[in-house]
Amino acid sequence: MKVCCHDCGRTDIKLFERPRTVKSGLKNTVDVCRKCQIAWYKKHKLFRPRYNFKCPSCGHEQSAVPSIFMHMGMNRGNGSCMKCKTFLHLEILDDMHGSEMKAIPWDNYLKENGIRVEEVKI
């Protein structure tokens, strides 16, 4: 059985999930290519772009939606890896496709930007 996009039938692409229907949410999903996923969300006025990134600690590939700061114009966000739970700093990469994020472990991000954090002992 070949794995293919549910909407267009292409087989030579990476697949992503989208809800089967508007009401089903993420409980009932189908695999589609990125182009069909974006088109479906725009058609139903539910478009929230997702950006792919790879955890620098464990290599797990995942995606995230832009943070509130990113919607306000600052390219800064954070989150945790779904596999190893490493806390990450996220930035959208400015490239031709605009579908990638750069992930940096939070401690490394603080060191790179000269931000000192003192440990709190409880």
CYANA upper distance limits for C-alpha pairs under 8 A (distance plus 0.5 A):
  2 LYS  CA     11 THR  CA      7.76
  3 VAL  CA     11 THR  CA      6.74
  4 CYS  CA      9 GLY  CA      5.81
  4 CYS  CA     10 ARG  CA      5.92
  4 CYS  CA     11 THR  CA      4.94
  4 CYS  CA     12 ASP  CA      8.33
  4 CYS  CA     13 ILE  CA      8.50
  4 CYS  CA     15 LEU  CA      8.19
  4 CYS  CA     31 ASP  CA      8.12
  4 CYS  CA     32 VAL  CA      7.90
  5 CYS  CA      9 GLY  CA      5.14
  5 CYS  CA     10 ARG  CA      5.89
  5 CYS  CA     11 THR  CA      7.07
  5 CYS  CA     15 LEU  CA      7.22
  5 CYS  CA     31 ASP  CA      6.38
  5 CYS  CA     32 VAL  CA      4.72
  5 CYS  CA     33 CYS  CA      6.02
  6 HIS  CA     30 VAL  CA      7.01
  6 HIS  CA     31 ASP  CA      6.35
  6 HIS  CA     32 VAL  CA      5.77
  7 ASP  CA     32 VAL  CA      6.83
  7 ASP  CA     36 CYS  CA      7.10
  8 CYS  CA     32 VAL  CA      8.43
  8 CYS  CA     36 CYS  CA      7.86
 10 ARG  CA     33 CYS  CA      8.28
 13 ILE  CA     33 CYS  CA      7.01
 14 LYS  CA     33 CYS  CA      6.76
 14 LYS  CA     34 ARG  CA      8.16
 15 LEU  CA     31 ASP  CA      6.20
 15 LEU  CA     32 VAL  CA      5.72
 15 LEU  CA     33 CYS  CA      5.26
 15 LEU  CA     34 ARG  CA      7.34
 16 PHE  CA     31 ASP  CA      5.88
 16 PHE  CA     32 VAL  CA      5.86
 16 PHE  CA     33 CYS  CA      6.42
 16 PHE  CA     34 ARG  CA      6.89
 16 PHE  CA     37 GLN  CA      7.79
 17 GLU  CA     29 THR  CA      6.53
 17 GLU  CA     30 VAL  CA      6.12
 17 GLU  CA     31 ASP  CA      5.22
 17 GLU  CA     32 VAL  CA      6.62
 17 GLU  CA     37 GLN  CA      7.99
 18 ARG  CA     26 LEU  CA      7.66
 18 ARG  CA     29 THR  CA      5.90
 18 ARG  CA     30 VAL  CA      6.20
 18 ARG  CA     31 ASP  CA      7.08
 18 ARG  CA     32 VAL  CA      7.48
 18 ARG  CA     37 GLN  CA      6.72
 19 PRO  CA     24 SER  CA      6.72
 19 PRO  CA     25 GLY  CA      5.75
 19 PRO  CA     26 LEU  CA      5.86
 19 PRO  CA     27 LYS  CA      8.00
 19 PRO  CA     28 ASN  CA      6.41
 19 PRO  CA     29 THR  CA      4.81
 19 PRO  CA     30 VAL  CA      6.79
 20 ARG  CA     24 SER  CA      6.97
 20 ARG  CA     25 GLY  CA      8.13
 20 ARG  CA     28 ASN  CA      6.33
 20 ARG  CA     29 THR  CA      5.40
 20 ARG  CA     30 VAL  CA      6.17
 21 THR  CA     25 GLY  CA      7.57
 21 THR  CA     28 ASN  CA      8.46
 22 VAL  CA     44 HIS  CA      7.98
 24 SER  CA     28 ASN  CA      6.22
 24 SER  CA     29 THR  CA      8.44
 25 GLY  CA     29 THR  CA      8.13
 32 VAL  CA     36 CYS  CA      6.61
 32 VAL  CA     37 GLN  CA      6.51
 33 CYS  CA     37 GLN  CA      6.64
 34 ARG  CA     38 ILE  CA      6.70
 35 LYS  CA     39 ALA  CA      6.73
 36 CYS  CA     40 TRP  CA      6.52
 37 GLN  CA     41 TYR  CA      6.84
 38 ILE  CA     42 LYS  CA      6.64
 38 ILE  CA     47 PHE  CA      7.46
 38 ILE  CA     49 PRO  CA      7.95
 39 ALA  CA     43 LYS  CA      6.53
 40 TRP  CA     44 HIS  CA      6.88
 41 TYR  CA     45 LYS  CA      6.48
 41 TYR  CA     46 LEU  CA      5.40
 41 TYR  CA     47 PHE  CA      5.05
 41 TYR  CA     48 ARG  CA      8.06
 42 LYS  CA     46 LEU  CA      6.56
 42 LYS  CA     47 PHE  CA      5.54
 48 ARG  CA     65 VAL  CA      7.18
 49 PRO  CA     65 VAL  CA      6.52
 49 PRO  CA     66 PRO  CA      7.97
 50 ARG  CA     63 SER  CA      6.45
 50 ARG  CA     64 ALA  CA      5.74
 50 ARG  CA     65 VAL  CA      5.11
 50 ARG  CA     66 PRO  CA      7.75
 50 ARG  CA     99 SER  CA      7.52
 51 TYR  CA     63 SER  CA      5.63
 51 TYR  CA     64 ALA  CA      5.85
 51 TYR  CA     65 VAL  CA      6.73
 51 TYR  CA     66 PRO  CA      8.18
 51 TYR  CA     92 ILE  CA      8.00
 51 TYR  CA     98 GLY  CA      8.28
 51 TYR  CA     99 SER  CA      5.25
 51 TYR  CA    100 GLU  CA      5.44
 51 TYR  CA    101 MET  CA      6.29
 52 ASN  CA     61 GLU  CA      7.66
 52 ASN  CA     62 GLN  CA      6.22
 52 ASN  CA     63 SER  CA      4.62
 52 ASN  CA     64 ALA  CA      7.12
 52 ASN  CA     99 SER  CA      6.70
 52 ASN  CA    100 GLU  CA      5.31
 52 ASN  CA    101 MET  CA      6.35
 53 PHE  CA     61 GLU  CA      6.44
 53 PHE  CA     62 GLN  CA      6.20
 53 PHE  CA     63 SER  CA      6.28
 53 PHE  CA     64 ALA  CA      8.38
 53 PHE  CA    100 GLU  CA      6.43
 53 PHE  CA    101 MET  CA      5.52
 53 PHE  CA    102 LYS  CA      6.67
 53 PHE  CA    103 ALA  CA      6.96
 54 LYS  CA     59 GLY  CA      6.01
 54 LYS  CA     60 HIS  CA      6.04
 54 LYS  CA     61 GLU  CA      4.96
 54 LYS  CA     62 GLN  CA      6.79
 54 LYS  CA    102 LYS  CA      8.27
 54 LYS  CA    103 ALA  CA      7.30
 55 CYS  CA     59 GLY  CA      5.30
 55 CYS  CA     60 HIS  CA      5.82
 55 CYS  CA     61 GLU  CA      7.06
 55 CYS  CA     62 GLN  CA      8.40
 55 CYS  CA     81 CYS  CA      6.80
 55 CYS  CA    103 ALA  CA      6.83
 55 CYS  CA    104 ILE  CA      8.34
 56 PRO  CA    103 ALA  CA      7.18
 56 PRO  CA    104 ILE  CA      7.09
 56 PRO  CA    105 PRO  CA      7.62
 57 SER  CA     84 CYS  CA      8.30
 57 SER  CA     86 THR  CA      7.79
 57 SER  CA    105 PRO  CA      8.10
 58 CYS  CA     83 LYS  CA      8.31
 58 CYS  CA     84 CYS  CA      7.18
 60 HIS  CA     81 CYS  CA      8.13
 60 HIS  CA     83 LYS  CA      7.26
 62 GLN  CA     82 MET  CA      8.33
 66 PRO  CA     70 MET  CA      6.19
 66 PRO  CA     71 HIS  CA      7.26
 66 PRO  CA     77 GLY  CA      7.84
 67 SER  CA     71 HIS  CA      6.99
 67 SER  CA     76 ARG  CA      7.91
 67 SER  CA     77 GLY  CA      5.95
 67 SER  CA     78 ASN  CA      8.25
 68 ILE  CA     72 MET  CA      6.88
 68 ILE  CA     77 GLY  CA      8.46
 69 PHE  CA     73 GLY  CA      6.94
 69 PHE  CA     74 MET  CA      5.83
 69 PHE  CA     75 ASN  CA      7.39
 69 PHE  CA     76 ARG  CA      6.69
 69 PHE  CA     77 GLY  CA      7.27
 70 MET  CA     74 MET  CA      5.40
 70 MET  CA     75 ASN  CA      5.50
 70 MET  CA     76 ARG  CA      6.51
 70 MET  CA     77 GLY  CA      7.48
 75 ASN  CA     91 GLU  CA      6.06
 75 ASN  CA     92 ILE  CA      6.96
 76 ARG  CA     89 HIS  CA      7.79
 76 ARG  CA     90 LEU  CA      6.63
 76 ARG  CA     91 GLU  CA      5.91
 76 ARG  CA     92 ILE  CA      8.50
 77 GLY  CA     89 HIS  CA      6.42
 77 GLY  CA     90 LEU  CA      5.43
 77 GLY  CA     91 GLU  CA      6.88
 78 ASN  CA     87 PHE  CA      7.82
 78 ASN  CA     88 LEU  CA      5.95
 78 ASN  CA     89 HIS  CA      4.95
 78 ASN  CA     90 LEU  CA      5.70
 79 GLY  CA     87 PHE  CA      6.30
 79 GLY  CA     88 LEU  CA      5.85
 79 GLY  CA     89 HIS  CA      7.26
 79 GLY  CA     90 LEU  CA      7.86
 80 SER  CA     85 LYS  CA      5.71
 80 SER  CA     86 THR  CA      5.87
 80 SER  CA     87 PHE  CA      4.84
 80 SER  CA     88 LEU  CA      6.11
 81 CYS  CA     85 LYS  CA      5.11
 81 CYS  CA     86 THR  CA      5.84
 81 CYS  CA     87 PHE  CA      7.12
 81 CYS  CA     88 LEU  CA      7.70
 86 THR  CA    105 PRO  CA      7.37
 87 PHE  CA    105 PRO  CA      6.62
 87 PHE  CA    106 TRP  CA      6.26
 88 LEU  CA    103 ALA  CA      6.54
 88 LEU  CA    104 ILE  CA      5.97
 88 LEU  CA    105 PRO  CA      5.01
 88 LEU  CA    106 TRP  CA      5.33
 89 HIS  CA    103 ALA  CA      6.20
 89 HIS  CA    104 ILE  CA      5.69
 89 HIS  CA    105 PRO  CA      6.64
 89 HIS  CA    106 TRP  CA      5.83
 89 HIS  CA    109 TYR  CA      7.25
 90 LEU  CA    101 MET  CA      6.81
 90 LEU  CA    102 LYS  CA      6.13
 90 LEU  CA    103 ALA  CA      5.26
 90 LEU  CA    104 ILE  CA      7.12
 91 GLU  CA    101 MET  CA      5.87
 91 GLU  CA    102 LYS  CA      5.70
 91 GLU  CA    103 ALA  CA      7.27
 92 ILE  CA     98 GLY  CA      7.91
 92 ILE  CA     99 SER  CA      8.32
 92 ILE  CA    100 GLU  CA      6.67
 92 ILE  CA    101 MET  CA      4.82
 92 ILE  CA    102 LYS  CA      6.74
 93 LEU  CA     98 GLY  CA      7.08
 93 LEU  CA     99 SER  CA      8.31
 93 LEU  CA    100 GLU  CA      6.30
 93 LEU  CA    101 MET  CA      5.86
 93 LEU  CA    102 LYS  CA      6.80
 94 ASP  CA     98 GLY  CA      6.53
104 ILE  CA    108 ASN  CA      7.18
104 ILE  CA    109 TYR  CA      6.66
105 PRO  CA    109 TYR  CA      6.82
106 TRP  CA    110 LEU  CA      6.81
107 ASP  CA    111 LYS  CA      6.84
108 ASN  CA    112 GLU  CA      6.58
109 TYR  CA    113 ASN  CA      6.80
110 LEU  CA    114 GLY  CA      6.62
110 LEU  CA    115 ILE  CA      5.48
110 LEU  CA    116 ARG  CA      7.60
111 LYS  CA    115 ILE  CA      6.56
111 LYS  CA    116 ARG  CA      7.93
